[in-house]
């Protein structure tokens, strides 16, 4: 793959798309999916609304591209190590309210278009998890792990559910560890792999 020359049309397009995506990410974070408009994104990016539509086609596609640009945590090593990586990422989200993630979660809970766009990002995350699980039902196990981590984040930061909202993140992770290790393990290894 060749890198576009500085100042070339391809490079200008790439920079403009990046500026639009940055403005859209900030708008979705600040205003949520429903209140974000193509005009507001265009204004923040310093471009015409028609250009945003030309590059992305719709608000749903723009939202999907913002989600696609978000990094998916890399998992490596044996299943137990992958489970620990998932727990470490969750611990970080429990300690520091992840504004960008919460905005995306809030949007997908309240808007079907946003939920449809976000499902691709969740599927990428689940595929990463499934690769680390040596089981025939790895996809199901990965979906359960994903549901647990999303549910805990939503309960703690959006719903602010009683005990979970104020619980020590280390205690939450300690209680979750056996479950995560069991889900990530080879069948019959009881989480000890």
C-alpha positions, 0 to 999 in steps of 0.5 A: 500500500502506498502512502498518499503524498502530502497535499495530494487529493487522496491525502486531503480526503483522508485528512478531511475524513479524519477531521469529520470522524473526530468531530462526529465522535465528539458530537456523539459523545456530547449530544448522543446519537439522537441529538447529533446532526450532520450539520453540527458535525459538518460545522465542527469539522469546518466542512459543508454538510453535503460533504459529510453526506458524500463521504458517509451517506447517513448519520448511521454510517457516520456513527458506525465509522466512529465505532469502527475507529475505536480500538478493540482491545488486543488479547493474546496468550492462553485463555487464562491470560486473555481472561485477565486482560478482559478483567483488567480492561473492565477494572479500568472502566470501573475506576474511570467512568469511560465517557466515550463508551458510555455515550455509545452504550447510552445511544445503543440502548435508546436508538435502534439505528445506533444499536444496529451500528454498534453491533458491529463493534461488539461483534469485533470485540466478541470475535477477539475473545472467541479466538482466545477460547479453546472450546467448540462453543467459543462464540457463545462464551465470548458473547456471554463475557461481552454481555457481562462486561457491558452489563456491569458497565451499564449498571455501574455508570448509567443505571448506577445500581445500588451496590455496584455503583459504589463497589470497590473495582478490585472487589468486583473483579475478584468476584468476577474472576472465577466466572471469567476464567471458567468461561475462557477455559477449555471445557472440563478444566474449570477455569484453571487453564 
